[in-house]
Amino acid sequence: MGDVAGSYSSEYDVTMGEVAGSYSSEYDVTMGEVAGSYSSEYDVTMGEVAGSYSSEYDVTMGEVT
C-alpha cells in the first residue's frame, strides 16, 4: 500500500508495501520495535522489509540483517 517510515500498527499487510523500520509479533508492533529482528510467523514472499528477503523465507528463525 505504501512506504512506512519506522513502525506501524496491527494487521498491516507488509506484503503489499515496503517498510523501512522494524516490527514484531506477526502484524502488530504496538508492543514495541525490534531492530533487525522479527517474531512469530511472518511471510515476506511478496514484499521488501528493511532490506530484502528470499521468497517464502521464514523469519521466525531469528535475527536477519
GIRAGI-V906218 format. One record per residue. RES is the residue in three letters. PSI is psi as a letter, one per 40 degrees, with the letter a starting at -180 (NA if undefined). Layout:
# GIRAGI-V906218
<<RES/PSI> <RES/PSI>>
This chain:
# GIRAGI-V906218
<<MET/d> <GLY/i> <ASP/i> <VAL/h> <ALA/h> <GLY/b> <SER/i> <TYR/i> <SER/i> <SER/h> <GLU/f> <TYR/h> <ASP/h> <VAL/e> <THR/e> <MET/e> <GLY/a> <GLU/h> <VAL/h> <ALA/g> <GLY/a> <SER/i> <TYR/i> <SER/i> <SER/g> <GLU/b> <TYR/f> <ASP/h> <VAL/e> <THR/d> <MET/e> <GLY/i> <GLU/i> <VAL/g> <ALA/h> <GLY/e> <SER/i> <TYR/i> <SER/i> <SER/a> <GLU/h> <TYR/h> <ASP/h> <VAL/f> <THR/d> <MET/e> <GLY/i> <GLU/h> <VAL/h> <ALA/f> <GLY/b> <SER/i> <TYR/i> <SER/i> <SER/i> <GLU/f> <TYR/h> <ASP/h> <VAL/e> <THR/e> <MET/d> <GLY/a> <GLU/h> <VAL/h> <THR/NA>>
